[in-house]
């Protein structure tokens, strides 16, 4: 994801963080079972405070990023869906939606599309390997009368990044 930085005019652009967040959602999706369980627990907690007539949007607004990371697993969306979503995001933010209030574009158009043409072939490399469990259950916690599992993810951990560096150094080639 950070390779797109070279196609951004400045990381100080007001849309930069939004771009990174949306790029992450192009690649990953939350496990629906875990998310439903967290929503149910959170709804019970909010209703215990006397709030009624909650919509899913109300509940989602009360779920923190830390709670999502702790109680919900993520998986990659698959190569085709990821490519389609990233291209849609780049098209959207390369237009008028990608400009700040002064009209400054988020992207250097030429650079961002050149980067995407190179990075596009690596999308299959960032997909979760089939049959490999990337999460470890490290505990549980009751919330709103529901038992929520606490997860720790191996994705992005120092040992995993170290392993990829090792592979990169010792297996010749540049396909991935």
C-alpha positions in Angstrom: 0.0 0.0 0.0 2.8 2.4 0.8 4.1 2.2 -2.8 1.3 4.5 -3.8 3.0 7.2 -1.8 5.2 8.1 -4.7 2.1 9.0 -6.7 0.7 11.3 -4.1 1.5 15.0 -4.2 1.9 15.2 -0.4 1.1 13.1 2.6 -0.2 16.3 4.2 -3.1 16.4 1.7 -6.4 16.3 3.6 -7.5 13.2 1.6 -4.3 11.2 2.1 -5.5 9.4 5.2 -8.9 8.8 3.7 -7.2 7.3 0.6 -5.1 4.9 2.7 -8.2 3.8 4.7 -10.2 3.2 1.6 -7.3 1.4 0.0 -7.2 -0.9 3.0 -11.0 -1.6 2.5 -10.3 -2.4 -1.2 -7.9 -5.2 0.0 -9.5 -6.5 3.2 -13.0 -7.4 4.5 -14.1 -8.2 8.0 -15.3 -11.7 8.8 -19.1 -11.4 8.7 -19.7 -13.8 11.6 -17.2 -11.9 13.9 -18.7 -8.5 12.9 -22.3 -9.6 13.5 -21.4 -10.9 16.9 -19.6 -7.7 17.8 -22.5 -5.6 16.5 -24.9 -7.6 18.6 -22.8 -7.2 21.7 -22.4 -3.5 21.1 -26.1 -3.0 20.5 -26.9 -4.7 23.8 -24.4 -2.4 25.6 -25.9 0.7 24.0 -29.4 -0.3 24.7 -28.5 -0.9 28.4 -27.7 2.8 28.5 -31.3 3.6 27.6 -30.8 4.3 23.8 -33.5 2.8 21.6 -34.3 2.6 17.9 -30.7 1.9 16.9 -29.9 1.5 13.2 -26.9 -0.5 12.0 -25.2 2.8 11.2 -25.7 3.9 14.8 -24.1 0.7 16.1 -21.2 0.8 13.6 -20.4 4.4 14.6 -20.0 3.2 18.3 -17.6 0.4 17.4 -14.0 1.5 17.7 -11.1 0.5 15.4 -9.5 -1.2 18.4 -12.6 -3.3 19.0 -12.7 -4.3 15.3 -9.1 -5.3 15.4 -9.4 -7.2 18.7 -12.7 -9.1 18.1 -12.9 -9.5 14.3 -10.8 -11.3 11.8 -10.1 -9.9 8.3 -9.4 -11.6 5.1 -8.4 -10.5 1.7 -11.2 -10.0 -0.9 -9.6 -12.0 -3.7 -7.5 -10.9 -6.7 -10.3 -9.8 -9.0 -12.3 -8.0 -6.4 -9.2 -6.2 -5.1 -8.1 -5.1 -8.5 -11.6 -3.8 -9.4 -11.9 -1.9 -6.1 -8.5 -0.3 -6.3 -9.1 0.8 -9.8 -12.5 2.3 -8.9 -10.8 4.1 -5.9 -8.0 5.5 -8.1 -10.5 6.7 -10.8 -12.7 8.3 -8.1 -9.8 10.2 -6.4 -8.0 11.1 -9.6 -11.0 13.2 -10.5 -12.7 16.1 -8.8 -13.3 14.0 -5.6 -9.6 13.9 -5.1 -9.0 17.6 -4.8 -8.9 19.6 -1.6 -10.7 22.9 -1.0 -8.0 24.8 -2.8 -8.2 22.5 -5.8 -5.0 20.7 -5.1 -5.1 17.1 -6.5 -4.2 14.2 -4.2 -2.5 12.3 -7.0 0.1 13.1 -9.6 -2.0 11.4 -12.3 0.8 10.1 -14.5 2.7 8.7 -11.5 -0.2 7.1 -9.8 -1.3 5.2 -12.9 2.3 4.2 -13.7 2.6 2.8 -10.1 -0.7 1.0 -10.4 0.4 -0.7 -13.6 3.4 -2.0 -11.8 1.7 -2.9 -8.5 -1.3 -4.5 -10.2 0.7 -7.7 -10.9 1.5 -8.0 -7.2 -2.2 -8.2 -6.1 -2.2 -12.0 -6.2 0.9 -12.0 -3.9 -0.9 -10.1 -1.1 -3.9 -12.4 -1.0 -4.3 -14.7 2.1 -2.9 -18.1 1.4 -5.7 -20.7 1.2 -5.9 -23.0 4.3 -3.4 -20.9 6.3 -4.8 -19.6 9.6 -3.5 -16.1 10.2 -5.2 -15.5 13.5 -4.6 -17.0 16.9 -7.2 -17.0 19.7 -5.6 -15.3 22.7 -8.6 -15.0 25.0 -12.2 -14.0 25.3 -14.3 -11.3 26.9 -18.0 -10.8 27.7 -19.6 -7.8 26.2 -23.3 -7.2 26.3 -23.9 -10.7 27.4 -22.0 -12.1 24.4 -18.7 -14.0 24.5 -16.3 -12.4 22.1 -13.1 -14.1 21.1 -9.9 -12.0 21.2 -7.7 -12.5 18.2 -4.1 -11.8 17.4 -3.2 -11.5 13.7 0.1 -12.8 12.2 -0.4 -10.5 9.2 2.1 -7.7 9.3 3.9 -9.0 12.3 7.7 -8.5 12.5 8.3 -12.3 12.1 6.2 -12.4 9.0 7.8 -9.3 7.5 11.2 -10.8 8.3 10.2 -14.0 6.5 9.2 -12.1 3.4 12.5 -10.2 3.4 14.3 -13.5 3.7 12.3 -14.9 0.7 13.0 -11.8 -1.3 16.7 -12.0 -0.7 17.2 -15.7 -1.3 14.7 -16.5 -4.1 15.8 -14.8 -7.3 13.3 -13.1 -9.6 10.9 -10.2 -9.5 7.5 -11.7 -10.2 6.3 -11.0 -6.6 
